[in-house]
Amino acid sequence: MSVVRVRNLERHFTRKGVLNGVDLDIAEGEFVALLGRSGSGKSTLLRALAGLDHEARGSGLIEVPDDLAVVFQDARLLPWKTVLDNVVFGLDGPDAATRARTALAEVELNGREASWPYELSGGEQQRVALARALVREPRLLLADEPFGALDALTKIRMHTLLRHLSAIHRPAVLLVTHDVEEAIALAGRVIVLDHGKVAHEERIILPDDGEERAVRSLEIRKKLLVQLGVETTS
Amino acid sequence: MTAQRLSPPPALRYGWLAGPLFLLAYWAAASAVGLIDNRILPSPWVAISTGADLVRDGRLPINLLISLLRAAEGFVLGAVVGIALALLSGLSRAGDYFVDGIAQVKRAVPAVALIPFFILWFGVDEGMKIMVIAIGAFTPVYLHTHTALRAIDIRYVELAETLRIGYWRFVRHIVLPGALPGMMLGLRFGVMAALLGLVVVEEVNATSGIGYMIDLARTYAQSDIMLVGLVTYVVIGVIADQTLLRIERKVLSWRRTLVA
């Protein structure tokens, strides 16, 4: 059963086609990374799935679940709400605050509930954004370069956290990124978008053994970089 | 070798008092040696003793109370209407088309220029005075609130859309708190405009208030009373602004800029 079904999706902005016939399926609980150069249309695709492209013209079929959540590149916390209220925002039910507290504990931010967003570091803010997304138990999590603005060390910690949390909550994930290592580290399948079309698909199956794993990762990395036009086959 | 410091050193806490204190000292010294004629500008101690007399005989308190009430009534009226119309035009397109055009035209008309018409419509008494103050306060409150409502960050709009919250929840949790800093700024400008309006209308056929006190004193060339009235206006202005600043700090405690 797929959670996401996209058929022949097209989007145009003034003359230039941004998406030129994209097909995409994401299965229940599947982690898909969407790679592409800037201008390849990967963010446009994510915004189309999130339903944020009111003004865009285009055609095609999009089927996404109602209960989806989005994590943006900036944490997008409301500065006038405390950390806890940011997570609670939009939740209903008498146990909303309790659920939000649990979600904050999951991203290791218990004790920061009463802080204002500006008092948090960039990584911490992004963790709050992750908690806000996951507290809704979405069937689909859309993430638009969520770690793009973070430093390298924070990024690695966030990868571990996201892998851990998606294993617990099992949402289908579509992660838009330009970071090949990030895609390989997190996703079960990587899709390369080029000129508004799916140019390449790669299943990421890594052996458990450390050394073999590293070798396989490098092979995949090289292959993906070729697809992205960064490295030649030689 | 350390680099030459090019930015000014950090400001001292009460450093800004230097200029006013210097001016005060000059005024006192010049009055003492007779450099400033007492009929032109009374000395600080004369002003203080006149002020004390005016307080004792009740003229200052009663006129101050009347002026304050006048300014407060006008300001509240202007601010309430300003915020209400800004919400109307800021939140709906139809409201925008109808209200904002009129408000922008009003913006070009100084409140004081309306006094002749207001006298015609509301008479020369309190009604006219309060309306002039109100319309003066209205303009900045409306403009800043409207601009703030229209300038809501698109990123937060997108967030609200993905959270699937309804329109009114969006207004309450995102639009209104987001517009609050702009509204507070408008209120502070509004207070200043209200005080300006107060000063002007109290010169027009007033029979009470600080302005009347000043005008009466001018007739008898009592420059010390005039000075006390002027200082009273200044004190009202500073207290009103500080009060709003305090409220702003409290309401907008989430802003880093105000913490620093």
Interface residues (C-beta under 8 A of the other chain):
Chain A: A50 G51 L52 D66 L68 A69 V70 F72 D74 R76 L78 P79 W80 K81 F89 G90 W116 P117 Y118
Chain B: R155 Y156 E158 L159 A160 E161 T162 L163 R164 I165 R169 H173 I174 P177 G178 L180 L252 S253 W254 R255 R256
